[in-house]
Amino acid sequence: MIRLGQLLKLANVVDSGSEVKAFLSIEPVWVNGAREARRGRQLNPGDVVRVGDHELRVTSEKLRDAGRD
């Protein structure tokens, strides 16, 4: 599980966690097709976040590591 604000920072959509609230008030962010403005929204593996033309898909370490030998 990751929070929306953390994901936006990790994906370099915002530079710092303190910018997330202001960003969400200005820029439309969609989670699984629904508008979301809560920086604390919990995201789970399989969730899709759209910001402008960018699409972010939440995965888990287990899913990412499954293909490695």
C-alpha positions as CSV (number, residue, x, y, z in Angstrom):
1,M,0.0,0.0,0.0
2,I,1.2,3.5,-0.8
3,R,-0.5,6.9,-0.4
4,L,-1.3,9.1,-3.4
5,G,1.0,11.8,-2.2
6,Q,3.9,9.4,-1.8
7,L,3.3,8.0,-5.3
8,L,3.3,11.4,-6.8
9,K,6.6,12.3,-5.2
10,L,8.1,8.9,-6.0
11,A,7.1,9.4,-9.7
12,N,8.6,12.9,-9.7
13,V,5.2,14.5,-10.4
14,V,5.9,16.8,-7.5
15,D,9.3,17.8,-6.0
16,S,8.3,17.4,-2.3
17,G,5.6,16.1,-0.1
18,S,4.7,19.6,0.9
19,E,3.7,20.4,-2.7
20,V,1.1,17.6,-3.0
21,K,-1.9,19.3,-1.4
22,A,-1.5,22.4,-3.6
23,F,-0.9,20.3,-6.7
24,L,-4.1,18.3,-6.1
25,S,-6.1,21.4,-5.7
26,I,-5.0,22.7,-9.1
27,E,-4.3,19.6,-11.2
28,P,-6.9,16.9,-11.9
29,V,-5.7,13.5,-10.7
30,W,-7.8,10.4,-11.4
31,V,-7.6,7.1,-9.5
32,N,-9.2,4.1,-11.3
33,G,-11.3,6.6,-13.4
34,A,-12.5,8.7,-10.4
35,R,-11.3,12.2,-9.6
36,E,-9.2,12.2,-6.4
37,A,-8.0,15.2,-4.3
38,R,-7.0,13.5,-1.1
39,R,-3.2,13.2,-0.8
40,G,-3.7,10.4,1.8
41,R,-5.8,8.2,-0.5
42,Q,-4.5,4.7,-0.1
43,L,-3.5,2.9,-3.3
44,N,-3.1,-0.8,-3.7
45,P,-1.5,-3.0,-6.4
46,G,-3.5,-2.7,-9.6
47,D,-4.7,0.8,-9.0
48,V,-4.2,3.2,-11.9
49,V,-3.4,6.9,-11.4
50,R,-3.7,9.4,-14.3
51,V,-2.1,12.8,-14.1
52,G,-2.4,14.7,-17.4
53,D,-1.0,12.5,-20.1
54,H,0.8,10.2,-17.6
55,E,-0.5,6.9,-16.3
56,L,0.9,5.3,-13.2
57,R,0.1,1.7,-12.2
58,V,0.7,0.6,-8.6
59,T,2.5,-2.7,-8.4
60,S,3.9,-4.6,-5.4
61,E,7.5,-5.8,-4.8
62,K,6.2,-9.4,-5.0
63,L,4.8,-8.8,-8.5
64,R,7.9,-7.0,-9.7
65,D,10.2,-9.7,-8.2
66,A,8.2,-12.6,-9.6
67,G,9.8,-12.3,-13.0
68,R,13.4,-12.3,-11.8
69,D,15.5,-15.4,-11.4
